[in-house]
Amino acid sequence: MAIVMGLDQHRAQITADWLDTKTGEIKRGRVRPADRAGVRRFLDRFHGQQLEVALEATTGWRFVAHELAEVGAQVHLAEPAETAARRGKKKHAKNDRADARHLRELLMFGRLPESWVAPEHILDLRARVRLRHTLGEQRSEWQQRIQATLYHHGCPQRRNLLRGDGRAWLASQPLPQSAREQVTVALQMIDVLQAQIAPLESRLRAYARRQPGCQALMTHYGIGELTAVTILAELGDCRRFTSSRNAVRYAGLDITVHESDQRRAPGHLSRQGPPALRWALFEAAQGARRSTSPDRDYYEQSAERLGGNRACLAIARKLLKRSYHTLRELGEEALQPA
């Protein structure tokens, strides 16, 4: 390698720290403004040189990685949490220059915790499934606001307010004017969100029906078109995981345990992976409640000991492991664009 560089990226500026391995000279620089044109101007000086760059997988890394590839640089995407952990527990100076130098040193010594750089079509697919998940979460939030308003004014509890005669029932409730305005606005926001979700879901389902990886995932009981395309987009190339346990850890479905001597705190989900992936797996696991599910017996045994939700989480882990093995066996074919 000729030039080894670390980039610390922020919205206002990007700090660079690089070492010329031939001369041993260390240089620093800043890219301001930190947009595509600014990065392109900064990289002009490195045209034709052998360049290896480390940057963290934070918001904005995609366009920086694209511009680096344009000048022939080898890009290493660092996992932010692991990168920070490798600074150690000892207190150090924390600024942009130190962060850029830290990335450069980890890359030089082969200790950089790298993230997978997905191909462009998977990045686009991931953006779409995350957009759909965000819109769905916002729709659920407005539904919860309606339920909270009804409870606040002593109305009877009722589910499925948006189905059947739910809206007529809502209109018949004796609510004061202020509460009626809250419910009206919430219903209008739900309608707006649904108008955005419906065509997006339709495109994702059509993609899943044509894509090889999604078709293979849908052979597992409980995984449908929408959940299959979400699992594929978020998991990506499963060959980068050494085992299915690592895939579970990546999804944030592993249990964190703090234990010392004879003291042990209750375990909790780490929730450090993509939220859309956890949603898809839990949604698929709901099918285990059905009598035709191959996991029905396991679900019932788990539900007796742990309760329904935790039993579904156990099924979700099983589905994730099955998905991992399915996509790993398919190899490159699993990620072929539809």
C-alpha positions in Angstrom: 0.0 0.0 0.0 1.2 3.5 -0.8 -1.2 5.8 1.1 -3.3 4.7 4.1 -6.1 7.1 5.1 -8.7 7.5 7.8 -11.8 9.6 7.3 -13.9 11.0 10.1 -17.2 12.1 8.5 -19.6 14.7 9.8 -22.3 16.7 8.1 -20.4 20.0 8.1 -16.9 18.6 7.5 -14.8 15.5 6.9 -11.4 15.2 8.6 -8.7 13.1 6.9 -5.5 11.7 8.3 -3.2 9.8 5.9 0.2 8.2 5.8 2.5 7.9 2.8 4.1 4.5 3.5 6.9 5.2 1.1 8.1 8.4 2.7 6.7 7.9 6.2 5.1 11.4 6.0 1.8 11.9 7.8 -0.6 14.6 6.6 -4.0 15.9 7.6 -6.7 17.7 5.9 -10.4 18.7 6.0 -13.1 18.6 3.4 -15.5 21.5 3.8 -18.3 21.6 2.8 -18.7 17.9 3.2 -20.7 17.3 0.0 -20.0 15.3 -3.2 -18.3 18.2 -5.0 -16.0 18.9 -1.9 -15.0 15.3 -1.6 -14.2 15.2 -5.4 -12.0 18.2 -5.2 -10.1 16.8 -2.2 -9.5 13.4 -3.9 -8.2 15.0 -7.1 -4.7 15.0 -5.6 -4.7 11.2 -5.2 -5.5 10.3 -8.8 -3.2 7.5 -10.0 -2.0 6.7 -6.5 -2.5 3.5 -4.6 -5.0 4.5 -1.8 -6.6 2.5 1.0 -9.2 4.4 3.0 -11.1 3.5 6.2 -14.3 5.3 7.1 -17.2 4.5 9.5 -20.5 3.1 8.3 -22.4 6.2 9.5 -24.9 8.4 7.6 -23.4 9.7 4.4 -20.8 7.0 3.8 -22.3 5.9 0.5 -21.5 8.9 -1.6 -18.0 9.2 -0.1 -17.3 5.5 -0.9 -18.6 6.1 -4.4 -16.2 9.0 -5.0 -13.3 7.0 -3.5 -14.0 4.2 -5.9 -13.9 6.7 -8.8 -10.3 7.4 -8.0 -9.5 3.7 -7.7 -9.2 3.7 -3.9 -9.8 0.5 -1.9 -12.6 1.3 0.6 -12.8 -0.3 4.1 -16.1 0.4 5.9 -15.7 0.3 9.7 -18.4 -0.9 12.2 -18.8 2.2 14.4 -19.5 0.5 17.8 -16.6 -2.0 17.4 -14.3 0.8 16.2 -15.1 2.9 19.3 -14.6 -0.1 21.6 -11.1 -0.6 20.2 -10.0 2.7 21.6 -9.9 1.0 25.0 -11.2 2.0 28.4 -8.4 4.4 29.1 -9.4 8.0 28.6 -8.0 9.6 25.4 -8.4 12.9 23.7 -11.6 12.7 21.6 -11.8 14.9 18.5 -12.1 14.6 14.7 -8.4 14.4 14.2 -8.0 11.7 16.8 -10.9 9.7 15.3 -9.4 9.9 11.8 -6.0 8.8 13.1 -7.6 6.0 15.0 -9.2 4.7 11.9 -6.0 5.0 9.9 -4.0 3.1 12.6 -6.6 0.3 12.8 -6.4 -0.1 9.1 -2.6 -0.2 9.0 -2.3 -2.8 11.7 -5.1 -5.0 10.3 -7.4 -4.5 13.3 -10.2 -2.6 11.6 -13.7 -4.1 12.3 -15.1 -4.1 8.8 -18.7 -3.9 7.7 -20.0 -5.5 4.6 -20.2 -3.1 1.6 -23.5 -4.1 -0.1 -23.8 -3.8 -3.9 -25.8 -0.8 -5.2 -29.0 -2.7 -5.9 -29.1 -4.1 -2.4 -28.5 -0.7 -0.9 -31.4 0.7 -3.0 -33.6 -2.3 -1.9 -32.6 -1.7 1.7 -33.5 1.9 1.5 -37.0 1.0 0.2 -37.7 -1.6 2.9 -36.6 0.8 5.6 -38.8 3.5 4.2 -41.7 1.1 4.2 -40.9 0.1 7.8 -40.7 3.8 8.9 -44.0 4.6 7.3 -45.6 1.6 9.0 -44.2 2.6 12.4 -45.6 6.1 12.0 -49.0 4.7 11.1 -48.9 2.6 14.2 -48.0 5.6 16.3 -51.0 7.5 15.1 -53.3 4.5 15.9 -51.8 4.5 19.4 -52.6 8.2 19.8 -56.2 7.5 18.9 -56.4 4.7 21.5 -54.7 7.0 24.1 -57.3 9.7 23.4 -60.2 7.3 23.8 -58.8 5.9 27.1 -58.2 9.4 28.4 -61.9 10.2 27.9 -63.2 6.9 29.3 -64.3 5.3 26.1 -64.6 1.5 26.0 -61.6 -0.4 24.6 -61.8 -1.6 21.0 -59.3 -3.0 18.5 -59.3 -2.7 14.7 -60.6 0.8 14.7 -59.7 1.2 11.0 -61.5 -2.0 9.8 -65.2 -2.7 9.2 -67.4 -0.3 11.2 -64.5 0.9 13.3 -64.6 4.5 11.9 -68.4 4.7 12.4 -67.9 3.5 16.0 -65.3 6.2 16.5 -67.6 8.9 15.2 -70.3 7.7 17.6 -68.2 8.1 20.7 -69.1 11.1 23.0 -65.8 13.0 22.8 -65.2 16.7 23.5 -64.3 19.0 20.6 -60.6 19.0 21.4 -60.5 15.2 21.5 -62.6 14.9 18.3 -60.0 17.1 16.6 -57.2 14.8 17.7 -58.9 11.8 16.4 -59.8 13.5 13.1 -56.2 14.6 12.5 -54.9 11.1 13.4 -57.3 9.5 10.9 -56.2 11.9 8.2 -52.5 11.2 8.9 -53.2 7.5 8.7 -54.9 7.8 5.4 -51.9 9.9 4.0 -49.4 7.3 5.2 -51.5 4.4 3.8 -51.6 6.1 0.4 -47.7 6.1 0.5 -47.4 2.6 1.9 -49.7 0.8 -0.5 -47.8 1.4 -3.8 -44.4 0.8 -2.1 -45.6 -2.5 -0.7 -46.9 -3.5 -4.1 -43.5 -2.9 -5.7 -41.7 -4.8 -3.0 -44.0 -7.8 -3.3 -43.6 -7.9 -7.0 -39.8 -7.8 -6.6 -40.0 -10.7 -4.1 -41.9 -12.8 -6.5 -39.2 -12.5 -9.1 -36.0 -12.5 -7.0 -34.2 -15.9 -6.4 -33.2 -15.2 -2.8 -36.8 -14.1 -1.8 -38.3 -17.1 -3.6 -36.0 -19.4 -1.5 -36.9 -17.6 1.7 -40.6 -17.9 1.0 -40.3 -21.7 1.2 -40.1 -21.4 5.0 -43.5 -21.4 6.8 -44.5 -17.9 7.9 -42.2 -15.9 5.5 -44.2 -14.0 2.9 -43.4 -11.6 0.1 -42.9 -8.5 2.3 -41.0 -10.2 5.0 -38.8 -12.1 2.5 -37.7 -9.0 0.7 -36.9 -7.3 4.0 -34.9 -10.2 5.3 -32.9 -10.4 2.1 -32.2 -6.7 2.0 -31.1 -6.5 5.6 -29.1 -9.8 5.8 -27.5 -9.4 2.4 -24.6 -11.8 1.8 -24.8 -14.4 4.6 -21.4 -15.8 3.7 -19.8 -13.0 5.7 -21.2 -14.5 8.9 -19.2 -17.4 10.2 -22.2 -19.0 11.9 -25.9 -18.5 12.3 -25.3 -17.2 15.8 -23.5 -14.3 14.3 -26.5 -13.6 12.1 -28.7 -13.6 15.2 -26.3 -11.2 16.9 -26.3 -9.0 13.8 -30.1 -8.8 13.9 -30.1 -7.7 17.6 -32.1 -10.8 18.6 -29.5 -12.1 21.0 -29.9 -11.9 24.7 -27.5 -9.7 26.7 -26.5 -11.1 30.1 -24.6 -9.3 32.8 -23.3 -11.8 35.3 -20.6 -11.6 38.0 -20.0 -14.2 40.7 -23.5 -15.2 41.8 -25.2 -12.1 40.6 -27.0 -12.2 37.3 -29.2 -9.5 35.9 -32.2 -10.5 33.8 -31.4 -10.8 30.1 -32.7 -8.4 27.5 -32.7 -8.2 23.7 -29.6 -6.3 22.5 -31.7 -4.6 19.7 -28.5 -3.4 18.1 -29.3 -4.6 14.6 -31.6 -3.3 11.9 -35.2 -2.7 13.3 -36.8 -3.6 10.0 -35.1 -7.0 10.1 -36.4 -7.7 13.6 -39.9 -6.6 12.6 -39.9 -8.9 9.6 -38.7 -11.9 11.6 -41.2 -11.3 14.4 -44.0 -10.8 11.9 -43.1 -14.1 10.2 -42.9 -15.8 13.6 -46.6 -14.9 14.3 -47.5 -17.7 11.9 -46.2 -20.2 14.5 -49.4 -19.7 16.4 -51.4 -21.4 13.6 -52.3 -25.1 13.9 -50.6 -25.9 10.5 -47.3 -24.4 11.5 -44.4 -26.9 11.8 -43.3 -24.9 14.9 -46.6 -25.1 16.6 -45.6 -27.6 19.3 -42.4 -25.7 20.0 -44.4 -22.5 20.3 -46.9 -23.9 22.7 -44.2 -25.4 24.9 -42.3 -22.0 24.9 -45.5 -20.0 25.5 -46.3 -22.0 28.6 -43.0 -21.2 30.1 -42.2 -17.7 28.7 -45.4 -16.2 27.4 -46.6 -15.6 23.8 -44.3 -12.7 22.9 -41.1 -14.4 24.1 -42.2 -17.6 22.4 -42.5 -15.7 19.1 -39.0 -14.3 19.6 -37.7 -17.8 20.0 -39.4 -18.8 16.7 -38.0 -15.6 15.1 -34.5 -16.7 15.9 -35.2 -20.1 14.4 -36.5 -18.5 11.2 -33.4 -16.3 11.1 -31.1 -19.3 11.3 -33.1 -21.1 8.6 -32.9 -17.9 6.4 -29.1 -17.7 7.0 -28.5 -21.3 5.8 -30.9 -20.9 2.8 -29.1 -17.7 1.6 -25.7 -19.0 2.3 -26.3 -22.2 0.3 -27.6 -20.1 -2.7 -24.4 -18.0 -2.6 -24.2 -15.2 -5.2 -27.5 -16.3 -6.8 -29.3 -15.2 -3.6 -28.4 -11.5 -4.3 -29.1 -11.4 -8.0 -31.4 -8.5 -8.9 -34.8 -9.4 -10.0 
